Amino acid sequence: MDRALSIGALAKRSGTNPPTIRYYEEIGLVRRAERRDGGHRTYGDADLKRLTFIRRCRELGFPIDQVRSLVDLLENGDRSCVDARDLARRNLEDVQTKLSELKALEADLTKLVTDCDAACVGGPGPDCVILEDLSYVRSSSCCGTRS
């Protein structure tokens, strides 16, 4: 039996929020809700299942276009594992690229903090090494070294 859920109840059960649900309706990711007297949206169990699936996809970092493709695979009976795997693989590659960029950022920030700690061993100095480094204008060189 299909329950009638308000947008608030659907949001709570699915772990999303009402503005997100309305947005997903607007872009066609979630079906337009039926309206009760007074214009209140009403949803059913299928909507809850779909929205929970979408939320999980978004938690894993899938962009909306890939979420749409995964929903189509789930609901259109095709359920092609190869297609789902290819989407997951593409998302994994994106995550790995972001992780690599974050590791480089971490190394840069670690160096700034370490340099600051070393420069301020006897107390704060007259010039901040972090501010100096951040405002250093690098010349273009072939090796990426300061000149």
N, CA, C and O atoms as a MOPAC input file, in Angstrom:
PM7 MOZYME 1SCF
protein

 N      0.84800 1    -1.16900 1     0.00000 1
 C      0.00000 1     0.00000 1     0.00000 1
 C      0.90100 1     1.24100 1     0.00000 1
 O      1.88900 1     1.30700 1     0.73200 1
 N      0.54800 1     2.20300 1    -0.81900 1
 C      1.31000 1     3.42900 1    -0.96800 1
 C      0.83600 1     4.45200 1     0.06100 1
 O     -0.34100 1     4.81000 1     0.09800 1
 N      1.75100 1     4.91000 1     0.88300 1
 C      1.41800 1     5.91900 1     1.88700 1
 C      1.37500 1     7.30000 1     1.26100 1
 O      2.01400 1     7.54300 1     0.23700 1
 N      0.63600 1     8.18900 1     1.86100 1
 C      0.63200 1     9.59300 1     1.45900 1
 C      1.54100 1    10.34400 1     2.42800 1
 O      1.21900 1    10.50700 1     3.60500 1
 N      2.67400 1    10.79600 1     1.91300 1
 C      3.64100 1    11.51500 1     2.73400 1
 C      3.63300 1    12.98900 1     2.35600 1
 O      3.58600 1    13.34300 1     1.17800 1
 N      3.67900 1    13.83400 1     3.36700 1
 C      3.84200 1    15.26600 1     3.10600 1
 C      5.29600 1    15.50300 1     2.69500 1
 O      6.13600 1    14.61700 1     2.84600 1
 N      5.58900 1    16.68000 1     2.18300 1
 C      6.96500 1    16.97600 1     1.79300 1
 C      7.89100 1    16.94400 1     3.01200 1
 O      9.04600 1    16.53100 1     2.90400 1
 N      7.38400 1    17.37900 1     4.17200 1
 C      8.18300 1    17.33500 1     5.39500 1
 C      8.49200 1    15.90900 1     5.82200 1
 O      9.61900 1    15.59700 1     6.20600 1
 N      7.47700 1    15.03800 1     5.75300 1
 C      7.67300 1    13.63200 1     6.12200 1
 C      8.61700 1    12.95200 1     5.14000 1
 O      9.47500 1    12.16500 1     5.54000 1
 N      8.45900 1    13.25600 1     3.84900 1
 C      9.34900 1    12.68500 1     2.83700 1
 C     10.78200 1    13.14900 1     3.06600 1
 O     11.72300 1    12.36200 1     2.96100 1
 N     10.94000 1    14.41700 1     3.37600 1
 C     12.27600 1    14.95900 1     3.62900 1
 C     12.92600 1    14.24300 1     4.81100 1
 O     14.08700 1    13.84100 1     4.74100 1
 N     12.17900 1    14.09200 1     5.88100 1
 C     12.71100 1    13.44400 1     7.08100 1
 C     13.06800 1    11.98400 1     6.81100 1
 O     14.14500 1    11.52900 1     7.19800 1
 N     12.18000 1    11.25200 1     6.15500 1
 C     12.40500 1     9.82600 1     5.89500 1
 C     13.54700 1     9.59500 1     4.91400 1
 O     14.25400 1     8.59200 1     5.01300 1
 N     13.73400 1    10.51900 1     3.96300 1
 C     14.75000 1    10.31700 1     2.92300 1
 C     16.09100 1    10.94700 1     3.27300 1
 O     17.09400 1    10.68900 1     2.60800 1
 N     16.11000 1    11.77200 1     4.31400 1
 C     17.35900 1    12.42500 1     4.69600 1
 C     17.70400 1    13.62800 1     3.82700 1
 O     18.86700 1    14.01900 1     3.73500 1
 N     16.70500 1    14.20600 1     3.19800 1
 C     16.92400 1    15.41500 1     2.39700 1
 C     16.16600 1    16.56400 1     3.05500 1
 O     15.74200 1    16.44600 1     4.20500 1
 N     15.99500 1    17.66300 1     2.34500 1
 C     15.19800 1    18.75700 1     2.88200 1
 C     14.19100 1    19.21300 1     1.82900 1
 O     14.39000 1    18.97600 1     0.63800 1
 N     13.11000 1    19.86800 1     2.26100 1
 C     12.06700 1    20.26200 1     1.30900 1
 C     12.55600 1    21.09900 1     0.11900 1
 O     12.12000 1    20.84600 1    -1.00400 1
 N     13.44900 1    22.09300 1     0.31800 1
 C     13.91000 1    22.84200 1    -0.86400 1
 C     14.61700 1    21.95200 1    -1.89600 1
 O     14.48600 1    22.16900 1    -3.10000 1
 N     15.35600 1    20.96400 1    -1.42400 1
 C     16.02900 1    20.03900 1    -2.34200 1
 C     15.00400 1    19.21500 1    -3.10600 1
 O     15.14400 1    19.00300 1    -4.31100 1
 N     13.98100 1    18.75400 1    -2.41300 1
 C     12.92300 1    17.97900 1    -3.07400 1
 C     12.24300 1    18.83100 1    -4.14500 1
 O     12.00500 1    18.36400 1    -5.25900 1
 N     11.93500 1    20.07600 1    -3.80300 1
 C     11.30600 1    20.96700 1    -4.79100 1
 C     12.22100 1    21.18300 1    -5.99400 1
 O     11.76100 1    21.20600 1    -7.13500 1
 N     13.52400 1    21.34200 1    -5.73000 1
 C     14.49100 1    21.51500 1    -6.82000 1
 C     14.51900 1    20.27400 1    -7.71200 1
 O     14.50400 1    20.38900 1    -8.93800 1
 N     14.55900 1    19.09700 1    -7.10200 1
 C     14.56700 1    17.86400 1    -7.89300 1
 C     13.28900 1    17.72900 1    -8.72300 1
 O     13.32300 1    17.21400 1    -9.84000 1
 N     12.17300 1    18.18700 1    -8.18100 1
 C     10.92800 1    18.21100 1    -8.96400 1
 C     11.08200 1    19.14800 1   -10.15300 1
 O     10.71800 1    18.80700 1   -11.27900 1
 N     11.62100 1    20.32400 1    -9.89200 1
 C     11.77100 1    21.35300 1   -10.92300 1
 C     12.62400 1    20.86900 1   -12.09200 1
 O     12.32800 1    21.17900 1   -13.24600 1
 N     13.68500 1    20.10800 1   -11.79800 1
 C     14.57400 1    19.63700 1   -12.87100 1
 C     14.16500 1    18.26900 1   -13.40800 1
 O     14.83000 1    17.71600 1   -14.28400 1
 N     13.07200 1    17.72600 1   -12.88300 1
 C     12.54800 1    16.46700 1   -13.40200 1
 C     13.21600 1    15.21600 1   -12.86700 1
 O     13.03800 1    14.13400 1   -13.42700 1
 N     13.97800 1    15.34300 1   -11.79900 1
 C     14.62700 1    14.17200 1   -11.21300 1
 C     13.64900 1    13.39200 1   -10.33600 1
 O     13.76400 1    12.17500 1   -10.19000 1
 N     12.69900 1    14.10000 1    -9.76100 1
 C     11.62400 1    13.51000 1    -8.96200 1
 C     10.32000 1    13.93900 1    -9.62500 1
 O     10.19000 1    15.07300 1   -10.08600 1
 N      9.35900 1    13.02500 1    -9.66700 1
 C      8.07600 1    13.35100 1   -10.31200 1
 C      7.38400 1    14.48300 1    -9.56800 1
 O      7.57800 1    14.67000 1    -8.36700 1
 N      6.58300 1    15.22400 1   -10.29700 1
 C      5.77900 1    16.28600 1    -9.68000 1
 C      4.80200 1    15.64400 1    -8.70000 1
 O      4.12000 1    14.67200 1    -9.02500 1
 N      4.75000 1    16.19400 1    -7.52400 1
 C      3.88700 1    15.64000 1    -6.48300 1
 C      2.42300 1    15.87600 1    -6.80400 1
 O      2.04400 1    16.85800 1    -7.44300 1
 N      1.61800 1    14.93500 1    -6.33500 1
 C      0.17300 1    15.14900 1    -6.38900 1
 C     -0.13900 1    16.20800 1    -5.33600 1
 O      0.61200 1    16.39600 1    -4.37800 1
 N     -1.25600 1    16.88900 1    -5.53300 1
 C     -1.63200 1    17.94400 1    -4.59000 1
 C     -2.92100 1    17.57000 1    -3.87000 1
 O     -3.89400 1    17.13700 1    -4.48800 1
 N     -2.90600 1    17.74300 1    -2.57200 1
 C     -4.12000 1    17.54800 1    -1.77000 1
 C     -4.91600 1    18.84200 1    -1.76200 1
 O     -4.49800 1    19.85700 1    -2.31800 1
 N     -6.05400 1    18.78000 1    -1.12900 1
 C     -6.82700 1    20.01300 1    -0.93200 1
 C     -5.93100 1    21.00600 1    -0.20100 1
 O     -5.23000 1    20.64600 1     0.74400 1
 N     -5.95900 1    22.22400 1    -0.63500 1
 C     -5.09600 1    23.23000 1    -0.02200 1
 C     -3.75800 1    23.33700 1    -0.72800 1
 O     -2.93200 1    24.17500 1    -0.36800 1
 N     -3.53400 1    22.49100 1    -1.73500 1
 C     -2.31800 1    22.58400 1    -2.53500 1
 C     -1.08700 1    21.93200 1    -1.94200 1
 O      0.00900 1    22.08300 1    -2.48300 1
 N     -1.24100 1    21.20800 1    -0.83800 1
 C     -0.08200 1    20.57000 1    -0.21900 1
 C      0.37800 1    19.37200 1    -1.04700 1
 O     -0.43300 1    18.57700 1    -1.52200 1
 N      1.69300 1    19.26100 1    -1.20900 1
 C      2.26200 1    18.14000 1    -1.95800 1
 C      2.06600 1    16.84300 1    -1.18500 1
 O      2.08300 1    16.83000 1     0.04600 1
 N      1.88000 1    15.76100 1    -1.91800 1
 C      1.77400 1    14.43800 1    -1.30800 1
 C      2.57900 1    13.43900 1    -2.13600 1
 O      2.52200 1    13.44000 1    -3.36600 1
 N      3.32100 1    12.59700 1    -1.44400 1
 C      4.23100 1    11.64200 1    -2.07000 1
 C      3.92700 1    10.23400 1    -1.58200 1
 O      3.24900 1    10.04500 1    -0.57200 1
 N      4.43700 1     9.25400 1    -2.31100 1
 C      4.22800 1     7.86000 1    -1.94100 1
 C      5.53300 1     7.12500 1    -1.70200 1
 O      6.61400 1     7.71400 1    -1.71900 1
 N      5.40700 1     5.81700 1    -1.47700 1
 C      6.56900 1     4.97600 1    -1.19800 1
 C      7.57600 1     4.97000 1    -2.35000 1
 O      8.78400 1     4.95100 1    -2.11600 1
 N      7.08900 1     4.98600 1    -3.58000 1
 C      7.99600 1     4.99300 1    -4.73500 1
 C      8.82800 1     6.27500 1    -4.75800 1
 O     10.00200 1     6.25700 1    -5.12700 1
 N      8.21000 1     7.38000 1    -4.36200 1
 C      8.94000 1     8.65000 1    -4.29500 1
 C     10.02300 1     8.58700 1    -3.21600 1
 O     11.13600 1     9.07700 1    -3.40800 1
 N      9.68000 1     7.97900 1    -2.08500 1
 C     10.64700 1     7.82300 1    -1.00000 1
 C     11.83000 1     6.98200 1    -1.46300 1
 O     12.98100 1     7.33900 1    -1.21600 1
 N     11.55400 1     5.87500 1    -2.12700 1
 C     12.62500 1     5.00400 1    -2.60900 1
 C     13.51900 1     5.75100 1    -3.60100 1
 O     14.74500 1     5.68700 1    -3.51000 1
 N     12.90200 1     6.45100 1    -4.53800 1
 C     13.66900 1     7.16900 1    -5.55600 1
 C     14.50600 1     8.28300 1    -4.92500 1
 O     15.67700 1     8.44900 1    -5.26500 1
 N     13.91000 1     9.04300 1    -4.01100 1
 C     14.62700 1    10.14300 1    -3.38300 1
 C     15.77800 1     9.63600 1    -2.51700 1
 O     16.83700 1    10.26200 1    -2.47100 1
 N     15.58300 1     8.52200 1    -1.83700 1
 C     16.65600 1     7.92400 1    -1.04200 1
 C     17.80400 1     7.48700 1    -1.95000 1
 O     18.97200 1     7.68500 1    -1.61600 1
 N     17.47700 1     6.89900 1    -3.08600 1
 C     18.47900 1     6.49600 1    -4.07700 1
 C     19.25500 1     7.72400 1    -4.56600 1
 O     20.48300 1     7.69700 1    -4.64900 1
 N     18.53500 1     8.78900 1    -4.88400 1
 C     19.16800 1    10.02300 1    -5.37100 1
 C     20.09100 1    10.60800 1    -4.30500 1
 O     21.21400 1    11.01100 1    -4.60700 1
 N     19.61900 1    10.65300 1    -3.06000 1
 C     20.44600 1    11.18900 1    -1.97000 1
 C     21.73300 1    10.40100 1    -1.82500 1
 O     22.80500 1    10.97700 1    -1.63900 1
 N     21.62700 1     9.08700 1    -1.91100 1
 C     22.82100 1     8.23500 1    -1.78500 1
 C     23.78600 1     8.49500 1    -2.93800 1
 O     24.99800 1     8.55400 1    -2.73000 1
 N     23.26400 1     8.64700 1    -4.13600 1
 C     24.11300 1     8.97400 1    -5.29200 1
 C     24.84200 1    10.29200 1    -5.06400 1
 O     26.03800 1    10.40300 1    -5.33400 1
 N     24.12000 1    11.28300 1    -4.56700 1
 C     24.72600 1    12.59300 1    -4.32900 1
 C     25.77600 1    12.51500 1    -3.22400 1
 O     26.80600 1    13.18400 1    -3.30200 1
 N     25.52200 1    11.70000 1    -2.18800 1
 C     26.51300 1    11.51700 1    -1.12500 1
 C     27.80900 1    10.94700 1    -1.67700 1
 O     28.89100 1    11.25100 1    -1.17600 1
 N     27.69700 1    10.11800 1    -2.71300 1
 C     28.87500 1     9.51900 1    -3.33600 1
 C     29.50400 1    10.44000 1    -4.37600 1
 O     30.47000 1    10.06800 1    -5.04300 1
 N     28.95100 1    11.64400 1    -4.51000 1
 C     29.56100 1    12.64000 1    -5.37400 1
 C     29.13100 1    12.61700 1    -6.82600 1
 O     29.70600 1    13.32900 1    -7.64900 1
 N     28.12900 1    11.81300 1    -7.15900 1
 C     27.67300 1    11.78300 1    -8.54700 1
 C     27.02700 1    13.12100 1    -8.89800 1
 O     26.18000 1    13.60700 1    -8.14800 1
 N     27.41000 1    13.72500 1   -10.02400 1
 C     26.73200 1    14.94300 1   -10.46400 1
 C     25.31600 1    14.61700 1   -10.94200 1
 O     24.99800 1    13.46600 1   -11.23800 1
 N     24.48500 1    15.63600 1   -11.00900 1
 C     23.06400 1    15.45700 1   -11.34600 1
 C     22.86600 1    14.67500 1   -12.64100 1
 O     21.99800 1    13.80400 1   -12.70000 1
 N     23.65100 1    14.96300 1   -13.68000 1
 C     23.44600 1    14.25400 1   -14.95200 1
 C     23.71100 1    12.75900 1   -14.80400 1
 O     23.02100 1    11.94400 1   -15.41700 1
 N     24.70500 1    12.39400 1   -13.99500 1
 C     24.97300 1    10.97700 1   -13.76700 1
 C     23.90600 1    10.35700 1   -12.86300 1
 O     23.54400 1     9.19400 1   -13.04200 1
 N     23.40600 1    11.12000 1   -11.90300 1
 C     22.31400 1    10.62500 1   -11.05400 1
 C     21.10900 1    10.30800 1   -11.93300 1
 O     20.46000 1     9.27600 1   -11.76100 1
 N     20.81500 1    11.20100 1   -12.87200 1
 C     19.68900 1    10.98700 1   -13.78000 1
 C     19.88600 1     9.67900 1   -14.55500 1
 O     18.94500 1     8.90100 1   -14.71400 1
 N     21.10200 1     9.44200 1   -15.03200 1
 C     21.39200 1     8.20200 1   -15.76900 1
 C     21.23700 1     6.97900 1   -14.87700 1
 O     20.69300 1     5.96100 1   -15.30700 1
 N     21.71100 1     7.07000 1   -13.63500 1
 C     21.58600 1     5.94500 1   -12.70800 1
 C     20.12400 1     5.67300 1   -12.36200 1
 O     19.71700 1     4.51600 1   -12.26200 1
 N     19.33700 1     6.72400 1   -12.18000 1
 C     17.90300 1     6.55200 1   -11.91700 1
 C     17.24700 1     5.85500 1   -13.09900 1
 O     16.43100 1     4.95100 1   -12.91700 1
 N     17.60500 1     6.27400 1   -14.31400 1
 C     17.05100 1     5.62400 1   -15.51000 1
 C     17.41300 1     4.14300 1   -15.54100 1
 O     16.57200 1     3.30300 1   -15.86000 1
 N     18.66200 1     3.82200 1   -15.21100 1
 C     19.08200 1     2.41400 1   -15.18600 1
 C     18.28600 1     1.63200 1   -14.14600 1
 O     17.87700 1     0.49800 1   -14.39200 1
 N     18.07200 1     2.24300 1   -12.99000 1
 C     17.34100 1     1.58500 1   -11.91000 1
 C     15.87700 1     1.34800 1   -12.27500 1
 O     15.34100 1     0.26900 1   -12.02200 1
 N     15.24100 1     2.33800 1   -12.86100 1
 C     13.79100 1     2.28900 1   -13.02500 1
 C     13.30800 1     1.80300 1   -14.37900 1
 O     12.13100 1     1.47200 1   -14.52100 1
 N     14.16400 1     1.74900 1   -15.36300 1
 C     13.70000 1     1.36800 1   -16.69700 1
 C     13.91700 1    -0.10300 1   -17.00600 1
 O     13.83300 1    -0.51300 1   -18.16300 1
 N     14.19200 1    -0.89100 1   -15.99300 1
 C     14.27500 1    -2.32700 1   -16.19100 1
 C     15.55500 1    -2.79600 1   -16.85000 1
 O     15.85200 1    -3.99000 1   -16.83300 1
 N     16.32000 1    -1.88500 1   -17.43000 1
 C     17.55900 1    -2.26300 1   -18.11400 1
 C     18.59400 1    -2.72600 1   -17.09000 1
 O     19.19700 1    -3.78900 1   -17.23100 1
 N     18.78500 1    -1.91000 1   -16.06400 1
 C     19.71200 1    -2.20400 1   -14.97100 1
 C     21.05400 1    -2.72500 1   -15.46100 1
 O     21.60500 1    -3.66900 1   -14.89400 1
 N     21.57100 1    -2.11800 1   -16.49900 1
 C     22.85300 1    -2.52300 1   -17.05600 1
 C     23.97000 1    -2.27000 1   -16.05600 1
 O     24.29100 1    -1.12600 1   -15.73300 1
 N     24.54900 1    -3.34900 1   -15.57800 1
 C     25.64300 1    -3.24300 1   -14.62100 1
 C     26.85200 1    -2.57000 1   -15.26700 1
 O     27.57900 1    -1.82700 1   -14.60700 1
 N     27.06500 1    -2.82700 1   -16.54500 1
 C     28.20300 1    -2.22700 1   -17.25000 1
 C     28.05200 1    -0.71000 1   -17.28100 1
 O     29.01000 1     0.01600 1   -17.01800 1
 N     26.85100 1    -0.23100 1   -17.60100 1
 C     26.62200 1     1.21400 1   -17.63900 1
 C     26.77900 1     1.83600 1   -16.25400 1
 O     27.38800 1     2.89700 1   -16.11500 1
 N     26.23800 1     1.18500 1   -15.24000 1
 C     26.35600 1     1.69100 1   -13.87200 1
 C     27.81800 1     1.70100 1   -13.43800 1
 O     28.28100 1     2.65600 1   -12.81300 1
 N     28.53800 1     0.63700 1   -13.77100 1
 C     29.95800 1     0.57200 1   -13.42100 1
 C     30.74300 1     1.67700 1   -14.10800 1
 O     31.61500 1     2.29400 1   -13.49500 1
 N     30.43600 1     1.93300 1   -15.38900 1
 C     31.14500 1     2.98500 1   -16.11900 1
 C     30.90800 1     4.35600 1   -15.48600 1
 O     31.82900 1     5.16700 1   -15.38800 1
 N     29.68100 1     4.60900 1   -15.06200 1
 C     29.38900 1     5.87200 1   -14.37800 1
 C     30.13200 1     5.95100 1   -13.04600 1
 O     30.69600 1     6.99100 1   -12.70400 1
 N     30.13000 1     4.85700 1   -12.30400 1
 C     30.83500 1     4.82700 1   -11.02200 1
 C     32.33800 1     4.99000 1   -11.23200 1
 O     33.00100 1     5.68700 1   -10.46300 1
 N     32.87000 1     4.35900 1   -12.25700 1
 C     34.30400 1     4.47200 1   -12.54800 1
 C     34.66500 1     5.92300 1   -12.88700 1
 O     35.67600 1     6.44100 1   -12.41200 1
 N     33.83900 1     6.57400 1   -13.70600 1
 C     34.09400 1     7.97200 1   -14.07200 1
 C     34.07300 1     8.85600 1   -12.82200 1
 O     34.90900 1     9.74500 1   -12.66600 1
 N     33.11300 1     8.60000 1   -11.94300 1
 C     33.03600 1     9.37000 1   -10.70600 1
 C     34.23900 1     9.08600 1    -9.81100 1
 O     34.77000 1    10.00000 1    -9.17900 1
 N     34.66700 1     7.83800 1    -9.75300 1
 C     35.84300 1     7.47200 1    -8.97200 1
 C     37.07600 1     8.20700 1    -9.48100 1
 O     37.87600 1     8.70300 1    -8.68800 1
 N     37.23200 1     8.27700 1   -10.79100 1
 C     38.37400 1     8.99300 1   -11.37000 1
 C     38.33800 1    10.47000 1   -10.99300 1
 O     39.37500 1    11.06600 1   -10.70200 1
 N     37.14600 1    11.05900 1   -10.99900 1
 C     37.00900 1    12.46100 1   -10.58700 1
 C     37.40100 1    12.63600 1    -9.12400 1
 O     38.09100 1    13.59400 1    -8.77500 1
 N     36.96600 1    11.71700 1    -8.27200 1
 C     37.29700 1    11.77600 1    -6.84900 1
 C     38.80600 1    11.62500 1    -6.65400 1
 O     39.39800 1    12.33800 1    -5.84300 1
 N     39.42800 1    10.70900 1    -7.38600 1
 C     40.86900 1    10.51900 1    -7.26900 1
 C     41.63400 1    11.77200 1    -7.69400 1
 O     42.63900 1    12.12500 1    -7.07700 1
 N     41.16300 1    12.44000 1    -8.74000 1
 C     41.79000 1    13.68800 1    -9.17700 1
 C     41.67100 1    14.74600 1    -8.08400 1
 O     42.64200 1    15.43600 1    -7.77400 1
 N     40.47800 1    14.87100 1    -7.50200 1
 C     40.26900 1    15.84600 1    -6.42700 1
 C     41.15000 1    15.53100 1    -5.22600 1
 O     41.71000 1    16.43600 1    -4.60700 1
 N     41.27400 1    14.24300 1    -4.89600 1
 C     42.13500 1    13.85200 1    -3.77300 1
 C     43.58000 1    14.23500 1    -4.03100 1
 O     44.27100 1    14.71200 1    -3.13100 1
 N     44.03500 1    14.03100 1    -5.24500 1
 C     45.39800 1    14.39900 1    -5.61000 1
 C     45.60500 1    15.90700 1    -5.45300 1
 O     46.62600 1    16.35400 1    -4.93000 1
 N     44.62900 1    16.67300 1    -5.91000 1
 C     44.70900 1    18.13000 1    -5.77200 1
 C     44.69300 1    18.54000 1    -4.30000 1
 O     45.41300 1    19.45600 1    -3.90200 1
 N     43.87300 1    17.86500 1    -3.49200 1
 C     43.82000 1    18.16700 1    -2.06100 1
 C     45.12600 1    17.80500 1    -1.36000 1
 O     45.54700 1    18.51200 1    -0.44500 1
 N     45.77000 1    16.72000 1    -1.77400 1
 C     47.05700 1    16.34000 1    -1.17700 1
 C     48.12100 1    17.38100 1    -1.49500 1
 O     48.94800 1    17.69900 1    -0.64000 1
 N     48.11200 1    17.91700 1    -2.71400 1
 C     49.05800 1    18.97300 1    -3.08100 1
 C     48.77500 1    20.23100 1    -2.25800 1
 O     49.70300 1    20.89800 1    -1.80000 1
 N     47.50600 1    20.54900 1    -2.07200 1
 C     47.11700 1    21.69400 1    -1.25800 1
 C     47.56300 1    21.49300 1     0.18900 1
 O     48.06500 1    22.41800 1     0.82600 1
 N     47.37600 1    20.28200 1     0.69700 1
 C     47.81100 1    19.97300 1     2.06000 1
 C     49.31300 1    20.17600 1     2.20600 1
 O     49.76700 1    20.74100 1     3.20000 1
 N     50.08600 1    19.72100 1     1.22800 1
 C     51.54200 1    19.87700 1     1.28100 1
 C     51.92900 1    21.35500 1     1.28900 1
 O     52.81200 1    21.76200 1     2.04500 1
 N     51.27500 1    22.15400 1     0.45600 1
 C     51.56600 1    23.59400 1     0.41600 1
 C     51.24700 1    24.25800 1     1.75200 1
 O     52.04200 1    25.04500 1     2.26500 1
 N     50.08800 1    23.93900 1     2.31100 1
 C     49.69400 1    24.53300 1     3.58900 1
 C     50.59500 1    24.06300 1     4.73000 1
 O     50.93100 1    24.84400 1     5.62100 1
 N     50.98100 1    22.80200 1     4.70300 1
 C     51.89300 1    22.27500 1     5.72200 1
 C     53.21200 1    23.02900 1     5.68400 1
 O     53.76100 1    23.37700 1     6.72900 1
 N     53.72500 1    23.28400 1     4.48200 1
 C     54.98000 1    24.03100 1     4.33800 1
 C     54.82500 1    25.44400 1     4.88100 1
 O     55.71500 1    25.93700 1     5.57500 1
 N     53.71300 1    26.10400 1     4.57900 1
 C     53.48900 1    27.45600 1     5.10100 1
 C     53.50100 1    27.46300 1     6.63000 1
 O     54.15800 1    28.30300 1     7.24500 1
 N     52.78000 1    26.53500 1     7.23200 1
 C     52.69900 1    26.47700 1     8.69400 1
 C     54.05700 1    26.13100 1     9.29800 1
 O     54.46000 1    26.72500 1    10.29800 1
 N     54.76100 1    25.18000 1     8.70000 1
 C     56.08800 1    24.79000 1     9.19200 1
 C     57.06400 1    25.95600 1     9.09800 1
 O     57.81300 1    26.22100 1    10.03900 1
 N     57.05400 1    26.65500 1     7.96100 1
 C     57.93200 1    27.82300 1     7.79400 1
 C     57.60200 1    28.90100 1     8.81800 1
 O     58.50400 1    29.54000 1     9.36000 1
 N     56.32600 1    29.10500 1     9.08500 1
 C     55.90200 1    30.10000 1    10.07000 1
 C     56.35400 1    29.69000 1    11.47200 1
 O     56.86400 1    30.51100 1    12.23400 1
 N     56.16000 1    28.40500 1    11.80300 1
 C     56.60300 1    27.91900 1    13.11300 1
 C     58.09900 1    28.13800 1    13.29700 1
 O     58.53900 1    28.55700 1    14.36800 1
 N     58.88600 1    27.85600 1    12.25500 1
 C     60.34100 1    28.01600 1    12.32700 1
 C     60.72300 1    29.49000 1    12.45600 1
 O     61.63100 1    29.82600 1    13.21600 1
 N     60.05000 1    30.36100 1    11.73400 1
 C     60.37400 1    31.78900 1    11.75800 1
 C     59.94700 1    32.44700 1    13.07000 1
 O     60.51100 1    33.46800 1    13.46200 1
 N     58.97400 1    31.87900 1    13.73500 1
 C     58.43200 1    32.49900 1    14.95000 1
 C     58.82200 1    31.74800 1    16.22100 1
 O     58.14700 1    31.85800 1    17.24400 1
 N     59.91400 1    30.98400 1    16.15500 1
 C     60.33300 1    30.18000 1    17.30600 1
 C     60.54400 1    31.03700 1    18.55100 1
 O     60.15800 1    30.62700 1    19.64500 1
 N     61.13600 1    32.19400 1    18.41100 1
 C     61.38600 1    33.06900 1    19.56300 1
 C     60.28200 1    34.07700 1    19.78100 1
 O     60.45100 1    35.02700 1    20.54500 1
 N     59.17400 1    33.88800 1    19.13200 1
 C     58.06500 1    34.84000 1    19.20800 1
 C     57.81400 1    35.41000 1    17.82500 1
 O     58.62800 1    35.23100 1    16.91900 1
 N     56.71800 1    36.08000 1    17.66000 1
 C     56.38700 1    36.62200 1    16.34400 1
 C     57.45600 1    37.58500 1    15.84100 1
 O     57.95900 1    38.42700 1    16.58500 1
 N     57.78600 1    37.44300 1    14.57600 1
 C     58.77300 1    38.32200 1    13.95600 1
 C     58.09700 1    39.53000 1    13.33100 1
 O     56.87100 1    39.63500 1    13.33400 1
 N     58.90900 1    40.45100 1    12.78900 1
 C     58.34100 1    41.66300 1    12.19900 1
 C     57.59300 1    41.39800 1    10.88900 1
 O     56.68000 1    42.14100 1    10.53200 1
 N     57.97500 1    40.35800 1    10.18700 1
 C     57.33500 1    40.03500 1     8.91300 1
 C     56.74900 1    38.63200 1     8.97700 1
 O     57.38800 1    37.70700 1     9.47700 1
 N     55.57900 1    38.48600 1     8.48700 1
 C     54.90800 1    37.18300 1     8.48900 1
 C     55.31600 1    36.40700 1     7.24000 1
 O     55.07800 1    36.85900 1     6.12000 1
 N     55.92700 1    35.24600 1     7.43000 1
 C     56.38000 1    34.45500 1     6.28000 1
 C     55.20400 1    33.93100 1     5.45600 1
 O     55.33100 1    33.73600 1     4.24700 1
 N     54.08400 1    33.70900 1     6.09300 1
 C     52.91000 1    33.24300 1     5.34000 1
 C     52.43000 1    34.34600 1     4.40200 1
 O     52.19700 1    34.10300 1     3.21800 1
 N     52.28300 1    35.56000 1     4.93300 1
 C     51.82500 1    36.67000 1     4.09700 1
 C     52.82800 1    36.98600 1     2.99700 1
 O     52.44600 1    37.30400 1     1.87100 1
 N     54.12200 1    36.89600 1     3.33000 1
 C     55.15200 1    37.12300 1     2.30500 1
 C     55.04300 1    36.08500 1     1.19800 1
 O     55.08700 1    36.42300 1     0.01500 1
 N     54.90300 1    34.82800 1     1.58400 1
 C     54.81500 1    33.76000 1     0.58100 1
 C     53.57200 1    33.91300 1    -0.29200 1
 O     53.63000 1    33.73300 1    -1.50900 1
 N     52.45200 1    34.24600 1     0.33900 1
 C     51.20700 1    34.38000 1    -0.41600 1
 C     51.24000 1    35.55000 1    -1.39100 1
 O     50.55200 1    35.52500 1    -2.41200 1
 N     52.04000 1    36.58300 1    -1.08400 1
 C     52.08900 1    37.74700 1    -1.97300 1
 C     53.30100 1    37.73800 1    -2.89600 1
 O     53.51200 1    38.69100 1    -3.64600 1
 N     54.09800 1    36.67300 1    -2.85100 1
 C     55.28300 1    36.58100 1    -3.70700 1
 C     54.85300 1    36.42300 1    -5.16300 1
 O     54.09000 1    35.51600 1    -5.49600 1
 N     55.34000 1    37.29900 1    -6.01700 1
 C     55.04400 1    37.22600 1    -7.44500 1
 C     56.10200 1    36.34900 1    -8.08300 1
 O     57.28500 1    36.68900 1    -8.11000 1
 N     55.66100 1    35.23300 1    -8.58700 1
 C     56.59300 1    34.28600 1    -9.18600 1
 C     56.79400 1    34.61900 1   -10.65200 1
 O     55.84400 1    34.91000 1   -11.37900 1
 N     58.04900 1    34.57000 1   -11.06900 1
 C     58.31300 1    34.76600 1   -12.49600 1
 C     58.10300 1    33.43700 1   -13.19300 1
 O     58.23300 1    32.37200 1   -12.59100 1
 N     57.78500 1    33.51800 1   -14.44400 1
 C     57.59700 1    32.26300 1   -15.17800 1
 C     58.96400 1    31.70700 1   -15.53100 1
 O     59.76400 1    32.34500 1   -16.21500 1
 N     59.20000 1    30.52300 1   -15.05300 1
 C     60.46000 1    29.85200 1   -15.35100 1
 C     60.15100 1    28.46600 1   -15.87300 1
 O     59.03000 1    27.97200 1   -15.74900 1
 N     61.13100 1    27.86800 1   -16.44000 1
 C     60.90300 1    26.55900 1   -17.04100 1
 C     60.72400 1    25.46800 1   -16.00500 1
 O     60.10800 1    24.44400 1   -16.29800 1
 N     61.23500 1    25.65300 1   -14.82500 1
 C     61.24100 1    24.57200 1   -13.83100 1
 C     60.24200 1    24.78800 1   -12.70200 1
 O     60.06900 1    23.90200 1   -11.86600 1
 N     59.59500 1    25.91600 1   -12.65600 1
 C     58.67500 1    26.19200 1   -11.56500 1
 C     59.38200 1    26.64000 1   -10.30700 1
 O     58.77400 1    26.65800 1    -9.23700 1
 N     60.66300 1    27.00600 1   -10.40400 1
 C     61.40800 1    27.46500 1    -9.23600 1
 C     61.35500 1    28.97900 1    -9.16800 1
 O     61.10700 1    29.65300 1   -10.16800 1
 N     61.58900 1    29.50200 1    -7.98100 1
 C     61.62300 1    30.95400 1    -7.80800 1
 C     62.88900 1    31.49200 1    -8.44900 1
 O     63.95000 1    30.87200 1    -8.38300 1
 N     62.76100 1    32.65800 1    -9.07200 1
 C     63.96500 1    33.27800 1    -9.63000 1
 C     64.02900 1    34.73400 1    -9.25900 1
 O     64.97300 1    35.42600 1    -9.63900 1

